[in-house]
């Protein structure tokens, strides 16, 4: 188990083994997530761009810019009628 001491300014140094295990380095961000009252998890808040791959599925068929603009106009017209 790794430990750290909180300074008078509320700062800690994350042990090297923990930084390595989390894949974080100088300048990276981390988040503290409350998992239950008084208990937190620290997770890396920075992901490589490759982690975004597959987040949004490809459309089944290509959509033209004209078709997109037409849909935007139709939806805007419906909202304007409310």
N, CA, C and O atoms as a CHARMM CRD file, in Angstrom:
* protein
*
  328
    1    1 UNK  N      0.85500  -1.17600   0.00000 PROA 1      0.00000
    2    1 UNK  CA     0.00000   0.00000   0.00000 PROA 1      0.00000
    3    1 UNK  C      0.89800   1.23500   0.00000 PROA 1      0.00000
    4    1 UNK  O      1.85200   1.31000   0.77400 PROA 1      0.00000
    5    2 UNK  N      0.59900   2.19600  -0.85900 PROA 2      0.00000
    6    2 UNK  CA     1.34100   3.44200  -0.93100 PROA 2      0.00000
    7    2 UNK  C      0.64100   4.49700  -0.09300 PROA 2      0.00000
    8    2 UNK  O     -0.58800   4.51600  -0.01200 PROA 2      0.00000
    9    3 UNK  N      1.41300   5.37100   0.52700 PROA 3      0.00000
   10    3 UNK  CA     0.84300   6.45200   1.32500 PROA 3      0.00000
   11    3 UNK  C      1.48300   7.77400   0.92000 PROA 3      0.00000
   12    3 UNK  O      2.54600   7.79700   0.30000 PROA 3      0.00000
   13    4 UNK  N      0.82500   8.86900   1.27600 PROA 4      0.00000
   14    4 UNK  CA     1.34000  10.21000   1.01500 PROA 4      0.00000
   15    4 UNK  C      0.93800  11.10400   2.17700 PROA 4      0.00000
   16    4 UNK  O     -0.03200  10.81800   2.87900 PROA 4      0.00000
   17    5 UNK  N      1.67400  12.17800   2.38000 PROA 5      0.00000
   18    5 UNK  CA     1.39000  13.13000   3.44800 PROA 5      0.00000
   19    5 UNK  C      0.85400  14.41700   2.83600 PROA 5      0.00000
   20    5 UNK  O      1.36700  14.89100   1.82300 PROA 5      0.00000
   21    6 UNK  N     -0.16900  14.97400   3.45000 PROA 6      0.00000
   22    6 UNK  CA    -0.75100  16.23300   2.97200 PROA 6      0.00000
   23    6 UNK  C      0.06200  17.38700   3.54700 PROA 6      0.00000
   24    6 UNK  O      0.33800  17.41900   4.74600 PROA 6      0.00000
   25    7 UNK  N      0.44600  18.34000   2.68800 PROA 7      0.00000
   26    7 UNK  CA     1.20200  19.50700   3.14000 PROA 7      0.00000
   27    7 UNK  C      0.25700  20.54100   3.73100 PROA 7      0.00000
   28    7 UNK  O     -0.96300  20.38600   3.67300 PROA 7      0.00000
   29    8 UNK  N      0.82800  21.59400   4.29700 PROA 8      0.00000
   30    8 UNK  CA     0.00900  22.67100   4.87900 PROA 8      0.00000
   31    8 UNK  C     -0.82400  23.38100   3.81500 PROA 8      0.00000
   32    8 UNK  O     -1.81200  24.03700   4.14400 PROA 8      0.00000
   33    9 UNK  N     -0.43900  23.26000   2.54600 PROA 9      0.00000
   34    9 UNK  CA    -1.19100  23.85500   1.43800 PROA 9      0.00000
   35    9 UNK  C     -2.21100  22.88400   0.84900 PROA 9      0.00000
   36    9 UNK  O     -2.85500  23.20000  -0.15100 PROA 9      0.00000
   37   10 UNK  N     -2.36800  21.69700   1.45800 PROA 10     0.00000
   38   10 UNK  CA    -3.33600  20.72100   0.96700 PROA 10     0.00000
   39   10 UNK  C     -2.84000  19.92200  -0.21300 PROA 10     0.00000
   40   10 UNK  O     -3.64300  19.31800  -0.92600 PROA 10     0.00000
   41   11 UNK  N     -1.54300  19.90000  -0.44100 PROA 11     0.00000
   42   11 UNK  CA    -0.98400  19.18000  -1.58000 PROA 11     0.00000
   43   11 UNK  C     -0.40000  17.84100  -1.14200 PROA 11     0.00000
   44   11 UNK  O      0.00000  17.66900   0.00900 PROA 11     0.00000
   45   12 UNK  N     -0.35800  16.89600  -2.08400 PROA 12     0.00000
   46   12 UNK  CA     0.29200  15.61800  -1.83700 PROA 12     0.00000
   47   12 UNK  C      1.17100  15.28000  -3.02900 PROA 12     0.00000
   48   12 UNK  O      0.95900  15.78400  -4.13200 PROA 12     0.00000
   49   13 UNK  N      2.14400  14.43800  -2.80400 PROA 13     0.00000
   50   13 UNK  CA     2.94500  13.88900  -3.88700 PROA 13     0.00000
   51   13 UNK  C      2.46300  12.46800  -4.08700 PROA 13     0.00000
   52   13 UNK  O      2.51900  11.64800  -3.17100 PROA 13     0.00000
   53   14 UNK  N      1.99400  12.18100  -5.27700 PROA 14     0.00000
   54   14 UNK  CA     1.50900  10.83000  -5.57800 PROA 14     0.00000
   55   14 UNK  C      2.73800   9.94700  -5.76800 PROA 14     0.00000
   56   14 UNK  O      3.60400  10.26700  -6.58300 PROA 14     0.00000
   57   15 UNK  N      2.82800   8.85600  -5.04000 PROA 15     0.00000
   58   15 UNK  CA     3.99400   7.98800  -5.17700 PROA 15     0.00000
   59   15 UNK  C      4.21200   7.53200  -6.61700 PROA 15     0.00000
   60   15 UNK  O      3.25700   7.34600  -7.37100 PROA 15     0.00000
   61   16 UNK  N      5.47900   7.35400  -6.99000 PROA 16     0.00000
   62   16 UNK  CA     5.84600   6.99400  -8.36700 PROA 16     0.00000
   63   16 UNK  C      5.15000   5.71900  -8.83300 PROA 16     0.00000
   64   16 UNK  O      4.71500   5.64200  -9.98200 PROA 16     0.00000
   65   17 UNK  N      5.04000   4.73100  -7.97200 PROA 17     0.00000
   66   17 UNK  CA     4.39700   3.47000  -8.36300 PROA 17     0.00000
   67   17 UNK  C      2.92100   3.69400  -8.69300 PROA 17     0.00000
   68   17 UNK  O      2.38600   3.05900  -9.60100 PROA 17     0.00000
   69   18 UNK  N      2.26900   4.58500  -7.96800 PROA 18     0.00000
   70   18 UNK  CA     0.84900   4.88200  -8.21400 PROA 18     0.00000
   71   18 UNK  C      0.70600   5.63900  -9.52700 PROA 18     0.00000
   72   18 UNK  O     -0.16400   5.32200 -10.33800 PROA 18     0.00000
   73   19 UNK  N      1.56700   6.64900  -9.74000 PROA 19     0.00000
   74   19 UNK  CA     1.53100   7.40400 -11.00700 PROA 19     0.00000
   75   19 UNK  C      1.74800   6.48000 -12.19200 PROA 19     0.00000
   76   19 UNK  O      1.06400   6.59100 -13.20900 PROA 19     0.00000
   77   20 UNK  N      2.69400   5.57600 -12.06000 PROA 20     0.00000
   78   20 UNK  CA     2.98300   4.63400 -13.13300 PROA 20     0.00000
   79   20 UNK  C      1.79100   3.71200 -13.38700 PROA 20     0.00000
   80   20 UNK  O      1.41700   3.47400 -14.53600 PROA 20     0.00000
   81   21 UNK  N      1.20600   3.20100 -12.32500 PROA 21     0.00000
   82   21 UNK  CA     0.06000   2.30800 -12.45900 PROA 21     0.00000
   83   21 UNK  C     -1.15000   2.97900 -13.06700 PROA 21     0.00000
   84   21 UNK  O     -1.93300   2.34100 -13.76900 PROA 21     0.00000
   85   22 UNK  N     -1.31000   4.28700 -12.79600 PROA 22     0.00000
   86   22 UNK  CA    -2.43700   5.04400 -13.35500 PROA 22     0.00000
   87   22 UNK  C     -2.14400   5.55900 -14.75200 PROA 22     0.00000
   88   22 UNK  O     -3.05500   5.97600 -15.46800 PROA 22     0.00000
   89   23 UNK  N     -0.87900   5.53400 -15.14200 PROA 23     0.00000
   90   23 UNK  CA    -0.50100   6.04500 -16.46200 PROA 23     0.00000
   91   23 UNK  C     -0.54100   7.55700 -16.53500 PROA 23     0.00000
   92   23 UNK  O     -0.81700   8.11600 -17.59600 PROA 23     0.00000
   93   24 UNK  N     -0.26800   8.23700 -15.41500 PROA 24     0.00000
   94   24 UNK  CA    -0.26300   9.70000 -15.41200 PROA 24     0.00000
   95   24 UNK  C      1.16300  10.19900 -15.24400 PROA 24     0.00000
   96   24 UNK  O      2.03000   9.50600 -14.71200 PROA 24     0.00000
   97   25 UNK  N      1.37600  11.42400 -15.71300 PROA 25     0.00000
   98   25 UNK  CA     2.69700  12.03300 -15.65200 PROA 25     0.00000
   99   25 UNK  C      2.53500  13.51400 -15.34800 PROA 25     0.00000
  100   25 UNK  O      1.41600  14.00100 -15.18600 PROA 25     0.00000
  101   26 UNK  N      3.61500  14.20700 -15.27300 PROA 26     0.00000
  102   26 UNK  CA     3.62300  15.63700 -14.98300 PROA 26     0.00000
  103   26 UNK  C      2.65500  16.38600 -15.89900 PROA 26     0.00000
  104   26 UNK  O      2.70400  16.23000 -17.11900 PROA 26     0.00000
  105   27 UNK  N      1.78900  17.18700 -15.31700 PROA 27     0.00000
  106   27 UNK  CA     0.83800  17.98900 -16.08700 PROA 27     0.00000
  107   27 UNK  C     -0.48000  17.30700 -16.36000 PROA 27     0.00000
  108   27 UNK  O     -1.43200  17.96800 -16.77700 PROA 27     0.00000
  109   28 UNK  N     -0.57200  15.99900 -16.13900 PROA 28     0.00000
  110   28 UNK  CA    -1.84000  15.29400 -16.35900 PROA 28     0.00000
  111   28 UNK  C     -2.81400  15.64200 -15.24300 PROA 28     0.00000
  112   28 UNK  O     -2.41100  16.06400 -14.15900 PROA 28     0.00000
  113   29 UNK  N     -4.09000  15.46100 -15.51900 PROA 29     0.00000
  114   29 UNK  CA    -5.13400  15.75900 -14.54300 PROA 29     0.00000
  115   29 UNK  C     -5.68100  14.46600 -13.96100 PROA 29     0.00000
  116   29 UNK  O     -5.70100  13.42600 -14.62000 PROA 29     0.00000
  117   30 UNK  N     -6.12300  14.55200 -12.71100 PROA 30     0.00000
  118   30 UNK  CA    -6.79100  13.42700 -12.06800 PROA 30     0.00000
  119   30 UNK  C     -8.10300  13.93400 -11.47700 PROA 30     0.00000
  120   30 UNK  O     -8.23900  15.11700 -11.16600 PROA 30     0.00000
  121   31 UNK  N     -9.05500  13.03900 -11.32800 PROA 31     0.00000
  122   31 UNK  CA   -10.34400  13.38300 -10.73000 PROA 31     0.00000
  123   31 UNK  C    -10.51400  12.58300  -9.44900 PROA 31     0.00000
  124   31 UNK  O    -10.04100  11.45200  -9.33600 PROA 31     0.00000
  125   32 UNK  N    -11.19800  13.19100  -8.48800 PROA 32     0.00000
  126   32 UNK  CA   -11.53400  12.50600  -7.25400 PROA 32     0.00000
  127   32 UNK  C    -13.03400  12.26600  -7.26800 PROA 32     0.00000
  128   32 UNK  O    -13.81800  13.21400  -7.31700 PROA 32     0.00000
  129   33 UNK  N    -13.43400  11.00700  -7.22600 PROA 33     0.00000
  130   33 UNK  CA   -14.83700  10.63800  -7.32700 PROA 33     0.00000
  131   33 UNK  C    -15.26500  10.02200  -5.99800 PROA 33     0.00000
  132   33 UNK  O    -14.66000   9.05800  -5.52800 PROA 33     0.00000
  133   34 UNK  N    -16.31600  10.58800  -5.39300 PROA 34     0.00000
  134   34 UNK  CA   -16.81800  10.06200  -4.12600 PROA 34     0.00000
  135   34 UNK  C    -17.61200   8.78700  -4.41300 PROA 34     0.00000
  136   34 UNK  O    -18.64200   8.83500  -5.08500 PROA 34     0.00000
  137   35 UNK  N    -17.14200   7.66700  -3.91500 PROA 35     0.00000
  138   35 UNK  CA   -17.81500   6.39000  -4.14100 PROA 35     0.00000
  139   35 UNK  C    -18.77500   6.05700  -3.00300 PROA 35     0.00000
  140   35 UNK  O    -19.71100   5.27700  -3.18300 PROA 35     0.00000
  141   36 UNK  N    -18.54600   6.63900  -1.84800 PROA 36     0.00000
  142   36 UNK  CA   -19.44900   6.55900  -0.69900 PROA 36     0.00000
  143   36 UNK  C    -18.99100   7.64400   0.25900 PROA 36     0.00000
  144   36 UNK  O    -17.86900   8.13200   0.12500 PROA 36     0.00000
  145   37 UNK  N    -19.80700   8.03800   1.21000 PROA 37     0.00000
  146   37 UNK  CA   -19.40300   9.12600   2.11000 PROA 37     0.00000
  147   37 UNK  C    -18.04100   8.85300   2.76800 PROA 37     0.00000
  148   37 UNK  O    -17.84600   7.83000   3.42300 PROA 37     0.00000
  149   38 UNK  N    -17.12200   9.78000   2.57900 PROA 38     0.00000
  150   38 UNK  CA   -15.80000   9.66700   3.16700 PROA 38     0.00000
  151   38 UNK  C    -14.83000   8.78000   2.39800 PROA 38     0.00000
  152   38 UNK  O    -13.69500   8.59200   2.83800 PROA 38     0.00000
  153   39 UNK  N    -15.24300   8.23400   1.26800 PROA 39     0.00000
  154   39 UNK  CA   -14.36700   7.35000   0.47400 PROA 39     0.00000
  155   39 UNK  C    -14.33700   7.84800  -0.97000 PROA 39     0.00000
  156   39 UNK  O    -15.38000   8.02300  -1.59900 PROA 39     0.00000
  157   40 UNK  N    -13.14500   8.07200  -1.47700 PROA 40     0.00000
  158   40 UNK  CA   -12.96000   8.61000  -2.82100 PROA 40     0.00000
  159   40 UNK  C    -12.06100   7.70600  -3.64500 PROA 40     0.00000
  160   40 UNK  O    -11.21700   6.98800  -3.11000 PROA 40     0.00000
  161   41 UNK  N    -12.25500   7.75300  -4.95100 PROA 41     0.00000
  162   41 UNK  CA   -11.35800   7.11100  -5.89300 PROA 41     0.00000
  163   41 UNK  C    -10.69900   8.19900  -6.70900 PROA 41     0.00000
  164   41 UNK  O    -11.33500   9.18700  -7.07400 PROA 41     0.00000
  165   42 UNK  N     -9.42600   8.01800  -6.99400 PROA 42     0.00000
  166   42 UNK  CA    -8.70600   8.95800  -7.83600 PROA 42     0.00000
  167   42 UNK  C     -8.50900   8.27500  -9.18600 PROA 42     0.00000
  168   42 UNK  O     -7.95000   7.18000  -9.25600 PROA 42     0.00000
  169   43 UNK  N     -8.96600   8.92000 -10.25500 PROA 43     0.00000
  170   43 UNK  CA    -8.84500   8.35300 -11.60200 PROA 43     0.00000
  171   43 UNK  C     -8.18800   9.37000 -12.52400 PROA 43     0.00000
  172   43 UNK  O     -8.33800  10.57900 -12.34500 PROA 43     0.00000
  173   44 UNK  N     -7.46700   8.87000 -13.49900 PROA 44     0.00000
  174   44 UNK  CA    -6.84500   9.74200 -14.48800 PROA 44     0.00000
  175   44 UNK  C     -7.93400  10.41700 -15.30300 PROA 44     0.00000
  176   44 UNK  O     -8.86300   9.76100 -15.77300 PROA 44     0.00000
  177   45 UNK  N     -7.82100  11.72500 -15.46900 PROA 45     0.00000
  178   45 UNK  CA    -8.82600  12.48400 -16.22100 PROA 45     0.00000
  179   45 UNK  C     -8.35900  12.76600 -17.63900 PROA 45     0.00000
  180   45 UNK  O     -9.05400  13.44100 -18.39800 PROA 45     0.00000
  181   46 UNK  N     -7.22100  12.26900 -17.99400 PROA 46     0.00000
  182   46 UNK  CA    -6.70400  12.48500 -19.34300 PROA 46     0.00000
  183   46 UNK  C     -6.62300  11.14100 -20.04800 PROA 46     0.00000
  184   46 UNK  O     -6.08200  10.17400 -19.51300 PROA 46     0.00000
  185   47 UNK  N     -7.15700  11.09800 -21.23500 PROA 47     0.00000
  186   47 UNK  CA    -7.12500   9.89100 -22.04100 PROA 47     0.00000
  187   47 UNK  C     -6.47600  10.21000 -23.37600 PROA 47     0.00000
  188   47 UNK  O     -6.60800  11.32900 -23.87300 PROA 47     0.00000
  189   48 UNK  N     -5.78600   9.25900 -23.95800 PROA 48     0.00000
  190   48 UNK  CA    -5.25700   9.50700 -25.29600 PROA 48     0.00000
  191   48 UNK  C     -6.41000   9.58700 -26.29900 PROA 48     0.00000
  192   48 UNK  O     -7.47200   9.00400 -26.08100 PROA 48     0.00000
  193   49 UNK  N     -6.19800  10.29700 -27.37400 PROA 49     0.00000
  194   49 UNK  CA    -7.24900  10.47500 -28.37200 PROA 49     0.00000
  195   49 UNK  C     -7.70900   9.13000 -28.93300 PROA 49     0.00000
  196   49 UNK  O     -8.85100   9.00500 -29.37400 PROA 49     0.00000
  197   50 UNK  N     -6.83600   8.12900 -28.92000 PROA 50     0.00000
  198   50 UNK  CA    -7.22200   6.81600 -29.43200 PROA 50     0.00000
  199   50 UNK  C     -8.31000   6.17600 -28.57400 PROA 50     0.00000
  200   50 UNK  O     -9.00500   5.27300 -29.04000 PROA 50     0.00000
  201   51 UNK  N     -8.46900   6.62700 -27.33100 PROA 51     0.00000
  202   51 UNK  CA    -9.50900   6.07800 -26.45800 PROA 51     0.00000
  203   51 UNK  C    -10.90300   6.48600 -26.93500 PROA 51     0.00000
  204   51 UNK  O    -11.89400   5.87900 -26.53100 PROA 51     0.00000
  205   52 UNK  N    -10.98800   7.49800 -27.78500 PROA 52     0.00000
  206   52 UNK  CA   -12.27900   7.96800 -28.28600 PROA 52     0.00000
  207   52 UNK  C    -12.77400   7.14200 -29.47700 PROA 52     0.00000
  208   52 UNK  O    -13.93600   7.24300 -29.86900 PROA 52     0.00000
  209   53 UNK  N    -11.89000   6.33000 -30.04400 PROA 53     0.00000
  210   53 UNK  CA   -12.25500   5.54500 -31.22100 PROA 53     0.00000
  211   53 UNK  C    -13.44300   4.64100 -30.91300 PROA 53     0.00000
  212   53 UNK  O    -13.45000   3.93000 -29.90700 PROA 53     0.00000
  213   54 UNK  N    -14.43900   4.67300 -31.77800 PROA 54     0.00000
  214   54 UNK  CA   -15.61200   3.82700 -31.61300 PROA 54     0.00000
  215   54 UNK  C    -16.68200   4.42100 -30.70900 PROA 54     0.00000
  216   54 UNK  O    -17.72900   3.80300 -30.51400 PROA 54     0.00000
  217   55 UNK  N    -16.44300   5.60200 -30.15400 PROA 55     0.00000
  218   55 UNK  CA   -17.40500   6.23500 -29.26400 PROA 55     0.00000
  219   55 UNK  C    -18.70800   6.56400 -29.99800 PROA 55     0.00000
  220   55 UNK  O    -19.79700   6.41800 -29.44400 PROA 55     0.00000
  221   56 UNK  N    -18.58300   7.00300 -31.23800 PROA 56     0.00000
  222   56 UNK  CA   -19.75300   7.32500 -32.05000 PROA 56     0.00000
  223   56 UNK  C    -19.76300   6.38100 -33.24900 PROA 56     0.00000
  224   56 UNK  O    -18.79000   6.29400 -33.99900 PROA 56     0.00000
  225   57 UNK  N    -20.85900   5.69300 -33.40900 PROA 57     0.00000
  226   57 UNK  CA   -20.96400   4.73200 -34.50700 PROA 57     0.00000
  227   57 UNK  C    -21.04800   5.45100 -35.85100 PROA 57     0.00000
  228   57 UNK  O    -21.56900   6.56200 -35.94200 PROA 57     0.00000
  229   58 UNK  N    -20.53600   4.80800 -36.87800 PROA 58     0.00000
  230   58 UNK  CA   -20.64300   5.36200 -38.23100 PROA 58     0.00000
  231   58 UNK  C    -22.09600   5.24500 -38.68200 PROA 58     0.00000
  232   58 UNK  O    -22.77300   4.27400 -38.34300 PROA 58     0.00000
  233   59 UNK  N    -22.57900   6.22700 -39.44400 PROA 59     0.00000
  234   59 UNK  CA   -23.94800   6.10300 -39.96400 PROA 59     0.00000
  235   59 UNK  C    -24.04400   4.93500 -40.93700 PROA 59     0.00000
  236   59 UNK  O    -23.06800   4.58500 -41.60100 PROA 59     0.00000
  237   60 UNK  N    -25.23800   4.33200 -41.01500 PROA 60     0.00000
  238   60 UNK  CA   -25.42800   3.19200 -41.91300 PROA 60     0.00000
  239   60 UNK  C    -25.22300   3.58500 -43.37000 PROA 60     0.00000
  240   60 UNK  O    -24.70300   2.80800 -44.17100 PROA 60     0.00000
  241   61 UNK  N    -25.64100   4.80200 -43.69600 PROA 61     0.00000
  242   61 UNK  CA   -25.42500   5.28100 -45.06300 PROA 61     0.00000
  243   61 UNK  C    -24.91500   6.71100 -44.98400 PROA 61     0.00000
  244   61 UNK  O    -25.25900   7.43300 -44.04900 PROA 61     0.00000
  245   62 UNK  N    -24.10900   7.13100 -45.93700 PROA 62     0.00000
  246   62 UNK  CA   -23.58000   8.49200 -45.92200 PROA 62     0.00000
  247   62 UNK  C    -24.71000   9.52800 -46.01700 PROA 62     0.00000
  248   62 UNK  O    -25.72200   9.29800 -46.67900 PROA 62     0.00000
  249   63 UNK  N    -24.52100  10.64600 -45.35800 PROA 63     0.00000
  250   63 UNK  CA   -25.50300  11.72600 -45.39000 PROA 63     0.00000
  251   63 UNK  C    -24.83100  12.95500 -45.99500 PROA 63     0.00000
  252   63 UNK  O    -23.73800  13.33800 -45.58000 PROA 63     0.00000
  253   64 UNK  N    -25.48400  13.56600 -46.97200 PROA 64     0.00000
  254   64 UNK  CA   -24.90300  14.74400 -47.61600 PROA 64     0.00000
  255   64 UNK  C    -25.10900  15.97900 -46.74300 PROA 64     0.00000
  256   64 UNK  O    -25.97500  16.01000 -45.86800 PROA 64     0.00000
  257   65 UNK  N    -24.30400  16.97700 -47.00300 PROA 65     0.00000
  258   65 UNK  CA   -24.43500  18.24200 -46.28700 PROA 65     0.00000
  259   65 UNK  C    -25.80300  18.86100 -46.56600 PROA 65     0.00000
  260   65 UNK  O    -26.40800  19.46200 -45.67800 PROA 65     0.00000
  261   66 UNK  N    -26.28600  18.71700 -47.78800 PROA 66     0.00000
  262   66 UNK  CA   -27.59400  19.25800 -48.14500 PROA 66     0.00000
  263   66 UNK  C    -28.69500  18.59600 -47.30300 PROA 66     0.00000
  264   66 UNK  O    -29.60000  19.27000 -46.81200 PROA 66     0.00000
  265   67 UNK  N    -28.60700  17.28300 -47.14700 PROA 67     0.00000
  266   67 UNK  CA   -29.60500  16.56200 -46.34200 PROA 67     0.00000
  267   67 UNK  C    -29.53300  17.00300 -44.87000 PROA 67     0.00000
  268   67 UNK  O    -30.56100  17.14500 -44.20800 PROA 67     0.00000
  269   68 UNK  N    -28.31300  17.21600 -44.37200 PROA 68     0.00000
  270   68 UNK  CA   -28.16600  17.69500 -42.99000 PROA 68     0.00000
  271   68 UNK  C    -28.79900  19.07500 -42.82600 PROA 68     0.00000
  272   68 UNK  O    -29.52700  19.32200 -41.86400 PROA 68     0.00000
  273   69 UNK  N    -28.51700  19.96400 -43.76500 PROA 69     0.00000
  274   69 UNK  CA   -29.07600  21.31200 -43.69200 PROA 69     0.00000
  275   69 UNK  C    -30.60200  21.28900 -43.77000 PROA 69     0.00000
  276   69 UNK  O    -31.27200  22.04000 -43.06100 PROA 69     0.00000
  277   70 UNK  N    -31.14500  20.44100 -44.61700 PROA 70     0.00000
  278   70 UNK  CA   -32.60100  20.33400 -44.73700 PROA 70     0.00000
  279   70 UNK  C    -33.21400  19.85900 -43.41900 PROA 70     0.00000
  280   70 UNK  O    -34.24100  20.38600 -42.99200 PROA 70     0.00000
  281   71 UNK  N    -32.60500  18.88600 -42.78200 PROA 71     0.00000
  282   71 UNK  CA   -33.11400  18.38700 -41.49800 PROA 71     0.00000
  283   71 UNK  C    -33.03400  19.46900 -40.43700 PROA 71     0.00000
  284   71 UNK  O    -33.95200  19.61300 -39.63100 PROA 71     0.00000
  285   72 UNK  N    -31.95400  20.22700 -40.42700 PROA 72     0.00000
  286   72 UNK  CA   -31.81400  21.32700 -39.46100 PROA 72     0.00000
  287   72 UNK  C    -32.91800  22.35400 -39.66700 PROA 72     0.00000
  288   72 UNK  O    -33.52300  22.82500 -38.70400 PROA 72     0.00000
  289   73 UNK  N    -33.18400  22.70300 -40.94200 PROA 73     0.00000
  290   73 UNK  CA   -34.25700  23.67500 -41.22800 PROA 73     0.00000
  291   73 UNK  C    -35.61100  23.14700 -40.76900 PROA 73     0.00000
  292   73 UNK  O    -36.39400  23.88200 -40.16700 PROA 73     0.00000
  293   74 UNK  N    -35.89200  21.86300 -41.05300 PROA 74     0.00000
  294   74 UNK  CA   -37.17200  21.26700 -40.65300 PROA 74     0.00000
  295   74 UNK  C    -37.35000  21.28400 -39.14000 PROA 74     0.00000
  296   74 UNK  O    -38.41100  21.65500 -38.63900 PROA 74     0.00000
  297   75 UNK  N    -36.32000  20.88500 -38.42000 PROA 75     0.00000
  298   75 UNK  CA   -36.39300  20.83300 -36.95500 PROA 75     0.00000
  299   75 UNK  C    -36.53000  22.23900 -36.37800 PROA 75     0.00000
  300   75 UNK  O    -37.27900  22.45200 -35.42500 PROA 75     0.00000
  301   76 UNK  N    -35.80900  23.19400 -36.95400 PROA 76     0.00000
  302   76 UNK  CA   -35.87400  24.58200 -36.47800 PROA 76     0.00000
  303   76 UNK  C    -37.27800  25.13700 -36.70400 PROA 76     0.00000
  304   76 UNK  O    -37.80000  25.87000 -35.86400 PROA 76     0.00000
  305   77 UNK  N    -37.87900  24.79600 -37.81800 PROA 77     0.00000
  306   77 UNK  CA   -39.22900  25.26400 -38.11500 PROA 77     0.00000
  307   77 UNK  C    -40.23100  24.70000 -37.10200 PROA 77     0.00000
  308   77 UNK  O    -41.13300  25.41300 -36.66400 PROA 77     0.00000
  309   78 UNK  N    -40.07800  23.42200 -36.72600 PROA 78     0.00000
  310   78 UNK  CA   -40.95500  22.81000 -35.73800 PROA 78     0.00000
  311   78 UNK  C    -40.80900  23.48900 -34.37700 PROA 78     0.00000
  312   78 UNK  O    -41.80600  23.73100 -33.69700 PROA 78     0.00000
  313   79 UNK  N    -39.58600  23.79400 -33.97800 PROA 79     0.00000
  314   79 UNK  CA   -39.34600  24.44600 -32.69200 PROA 79     0.00000
  315   79 UNK  C    -39.94700  25.85400 -32.72100 PROA 79     0.00000
  316   79 UNK  O    -40.49000  26.32100 -31.72000 PROA 79     0.00000
  317   80 UNK  N    -39.84800  26.52800 -33.87400 PROA 80     0.00000
  318   80 UNK  CA   -40.38200  27.88600 -33.99800 PROA 80     0.00000
  319   80 UNK  C    -41.90600  27.93100 -33.88300 PROA 80     0.00000
  320   80 UNK  O    -42.46300  28.97600 -33.54600 PROA 80     0.00000
  321   81 UNK  N    -42.58800  26.82300 -34.15600 PROA 81     0.00000
  322   81 UNK  CA   -44.05800  26.78300 -34.09200 PROA 81     0.00000
  323   81 UNK  C    -44.58000  26.56600 -32.68500 PROA 81     0.00000
  324   81 UNK  O    -45.77500  26.74000 -32.44600 PROA 81     0.00000
  325   82 UNK  N    -43.74600  26.20200 -31.77500 PROA 82     0.00000
  326   82 UNK  CA   -44.19900  25.90800 -30.39800 PROA 82     0.00000
  327   82 UNK  C    -44.62200  27.13100 -29.65200 PROA 82     0.00000
  328   82 UNK  O    -45.02400  27.03900 -28.49200 PROA 82     0.00000
